Each structure stands twice: as C-alpha cells, then as structure tokens.
Amino acid sequence: MSRSTSVEDYLKAIYKLETASEGEGVSTTKLAKEMNVANASATNMVKRLSEMGLVNYESYYGSNLTEPGKKIALEMIRHHRLLELYLTEMMGYSWDEVHDEAEKLEHHISEQFEDKISELLDNPKFDPHGDPIPTKDGKMPELLLLPVSEIEDDQKHILRRVKNQDPEFLRYLEKLGLIPGVEIRVLGKEPFEGPVTLEVEGEKISVGYNIAKELYAFSTV
C-alpha cells in the first residue's frame, strides 16, 4: 500500500493519543491539537484513513487504529527511535537535537537500512530518552515504570524514561544530571503538587512537581 508522510504522521499521533487514553477513542479535537491543524483537516484525514482500513472511526466517539494502522504506526516509531539513538551514538548529536532530525528521516529509510542500524547498535531496546523501541515484528515492550512524582519517600530507583522531550527541557535535565540510567532517591515531596527533593548520584536537588511527573523510573529493589 502506497502511503504518504502525512498518513504515517497521523497514524503515529493516533497511536500516541490512544495509548495515553488507554484505548479510548481519539477525538478529532485532540488529534487536531496534536497535529497542529484545524479540526476540519483532522476530520478529513481520519475519514480518509478509515477508507484505507487503517482506523475505525465513529462521529462523536473518535478513532482507533486497526491492526494494519497500528503496524504502520509502530514501524514509524521504531524508525524514529532507532534513528535518534544512531544520531547520538554514532554521529555525536546531543539528546535534545535528535527528535527533529529523526522526524525528517523516519519516512525515508528502507527496512534494510533499519535492520543495519539495529545491528550496528546491537539491537537496542531504548532510545536516548528512555523510550522503548518497538520490535521488528511490531510489538511495543511494556515497562513497569512509575512517575517520579508518585514514588514514595526514601526509595531508590533508576531513572528510565523522560516523557517530555522539548529540547529546552532536556537541556535543563542534563544540567541537573537527570538522564536515563542514573540512580535517584526521593527524599521528600511537598504537598499540593509542591517541589520534589531528590538525591541524584549522591547530590541533593529539588525539582518542581510538573518536572517530576515527566520522569519515569523503576525500583532497584
């Protein structure tokens, strides 16, 4: 099936929103906001995707990916995350620079090129931001992670994933030493979504609640 870049981008966006809503229908309003287009444009594309058999769409309910649609979305996500890792590991890009580059390249690499990148990187499981890389056969690994904002006091965890990948946000985290793979310990949390105090590699720092909820970690116990 021939497909355009915009079709692939919409399928990726629907997958992201559908995952965040735990399988509920993705409204065209949310999709339009995610794609930064008018509601009418999003509605027209969803109807087109429905005709292509890539989404199930119902007015007033929203859309969900069909299995073929999900397969394409995961293929694009795999391309994107492999490219991000390749750019950081092999070409010296920093983790705050790779998203836009990968966004351009992901639509144009062949399956053979994807396989070569994966082999060169020793079949990695995570991208530079800690996001899981879908498998070649279209499976998204499940991670048992907690937002740092929800971790109980005095528990040691390994920071695994940064959800917000805004470049300025990533640069700030790097300055604090909050990068995937680092050991952290929650020392205390202020009430009413107040600051969270962390120990990061032996150093004490404080971050806002809105930052802590964008960081995901797993227990070392």
C-alpha positions in Angstrom: 0.0 0.0 0.0 1.4 3.4 -1.0 1.2 5.9 1.8 2.1 9.5 2.3 4.2 11.1 5.0 1.1 12.7 6.4 -0.7 9.4 6.7 2.2 8.0 8.7 2.4 11.1 10.9 -1.4 10.9 11.6 -1.1 7.2 12.5 1.7 7.9 14.9 -0.2 10.7 16.5 -3.3 8.5 16.9 -1.2 5.7 18.4 0.3 8.2 20.9 -3.1 9.6 22.0 -4.8 6.2 22.0 -2.1 4.8 24.3 -2.3 7.8 26.6 -6.1 7.4 26.9 -5.7 3.6 27.5 -7.5 2.5 24.3 -10.4 5.0 24.3 -11.4 6.7 21.0 -9.2 9.6 20.0 -11.3 12.7 19.4 -10.6 14.8 16.3 -10.2 17.8 18.5 -7.3 16.1 20.4 -5.9 14.8 17.1 -6.0 18.3 15.5 -4.2 19.8 18.5 -1.5 17.1 18.4 -1.0 17.6 14.7 -1.4 21.4 14.9 -4.1 21.6 12.3 -7.7 22.7 12.1 -10.4 20.3 13.3 -11.8 20.0 9.8 -8.4 18.9 8.4 -8.1 16.3 11.1 -11.6 15.0 10.4 -11.0 14.7 6.7 -7.8 12.8 7.3 -9.4 10.4 9.7 -12.2 9.7 7.2 -9.5 9.0 4.6 -7.7 6.7 7.0 -10.9 4.9 7.7 -11.5 4.4 4.0 -8.0 2.9 3.8 -8.8 0.5 6.6 -6.2 2.0 8.9 -8.6 3.3 11.6 -12.0 2.7 12.9 -13.9 6.0 13.1 -17.2 7.0 14.5 -18.6 10.5 14.8 -18.8 11.7 18.4 -16.6 8.8 19.6 -13.4 9.2 17.7 -10.9 6.9 16.1 -8.9 3.9 17.0 -6.2 2.2 14.9 -6.9 -1.1 13.2 -4.2 -3.7 13.3 -2.8 -2.6 9.9 -2.8 1.0 11.1 -1.1 0.1 14.4 1.5 -1.9 12.5 2.4 1.2 10.4 2.5 3.4 13.5 4.8 1.1 15.3 7.1 0.8 12.2 7.4 4.6 12.1 8.1 4.8 15.9 10.7 2.1 15.5 12.4 4.0 12.7 12.3 7.2 14.7 13.7 5.8 17.9 16.5 3.8 16.2 17.4 7.0 14.2 17.5 9.0 17.4 19.9 6.5 19.0 22.0 6.3 15.9 22.4 10.1 15.8 23.5 10.2 19.4 25.7 7.1 19.5 27.3 7.3 16.0 27.1 10.9 14.9 27.6 12.9 18.1 24.2 14.6 18.3 23.0 15.5 21.8 19.7 14.1 23.0 18.0 17.4 22.7 18.8 17.7 19.0 17.8 14.3 17.6 13.9 14.5 17.5 13.6 16.9 14.6 16.3 15.1 12.5 14.7 11.7 13.1 11.3 13.1 12.3 12.5 14.0 8.8 14.4 10.8 8.2 12.0 8.2 9.6 9.8 8.2 6.5 12.6 7.6 4.0 14.7 4.7 5.3 14.3 1.2 3.9 13.7 -1.9 6.0 17.2 -3.0 5.1 18.6 0.3 6.4 16.6 -0.1 9.6 18.0 -3.6 10.1 21.6 -2.3 9.6 21.1 0.4 12.1 19.7 -2.0 14.7 22.5 -4.5 14.1 25.1 -1.7 14.4 23.6 -0.6 17.7 23.5 -4.2 19.0 19.7 -4.4 18.7 18.9 -1.7 21.3 15.8 -1.7 23.5 15.6 2.0 24.3 16.2 5.4 22.6 18.3 8.2 24.1 15.2 9.5 26.1 14.5 6.0 27.5 11.5 5.3 25.3 11.2 1.6 24.3 11.9 0.7 20.7 9.2 -1.4 19.1 10.4 -4.8 18.0 10.9 -5.7 14.3 7.6 -7.7 14.4 5.6 -4.7 15.7 5.4 -5.3 19.4 5.8 -2.4 21.9 7.7 -3.6 25.0 5.8 -3.0 28.3 7.7 -1.1 31.0 6.7 -1.2 34.7 7.6 2.4 35.5 6.4 5.0 38.0 6.4 8.8 37.5 8.9 10.2 40.0 6.1 12.4 41.3 4.4 9.2 42.6 7.4 7.4 44.2 7.3 7.1 48.0 9.9 8.9 50.0 13.3 7.3 50.6 13.0 4.7 47.8 15.9 4.2 45.4 15.0 4.0 41.7 16.7 4.1 38.3 15.6 6.9 36.0 14.5 5.1 32.8 12.4 7.5 30.7 11.8 11.2 30.0 8.4 11.8 28.6 8.7 15.5 27.8 11.2 15.8 25.0 11.2 19.5 24.5 14.8 20.5 23.7 15.0 23.2 26.4 13.5 20.8 29.0 16.1 18.1 28.1 19.0 20.6 28.4 17.7 21.6 31.8 17.5 17.9 32.9 21.0 17.2 31.7 22.3 20.2 33.7 20.7 18.6 36.8 22.2 15.1 35.9 18.7 13.7 35.4 19.3 11.4 32.4 18.2 7.8 31.8 20.2 5.3 33.7 21.0 7.5 36.7 20.2 6.3 40.2 17.8 8.6 42.1 16.3 8.6 45.6 13.2 10.5 46.6 14.0 12.4 49.8 10.7 14.2 50.2 7.7 15.7 48.5 5.8 18.9 49.4 2.0 18.7 49.5 -0.4 20.2 46.9 1.9 19.4 44.0 4.9 21.2 45.6 8.6 20.6 44.9 10.1 17.1 45.0 13.5 16.7 46.6 15.8 14.1 45.1 19.2 12.6 45.6 20.9 12.2 42.3 24.2 10.3 42.3 24.8 11.5 45.9 23.8 15.1 45.2 20.6 16.7 46.6 18.4 18.6 44.2 14.9 20.0 44.1 12.6 19.9 41.1 9.0 21.1 40.5 6.1 18.6 40.6 5.5 19.3 36.9 9.0 18.1 36.1 8.9 15.1 38.4 5.7 13.8 36.7 7.6 13.8 33.3 10.3 11.5 34.7 9.7 7.7 34.9 11.8 5.3 36.9 11.9 1.6 38.1 12.7 0.3 41.6 16.2 -1.1 42.3 14.7 -3.4 45.0 
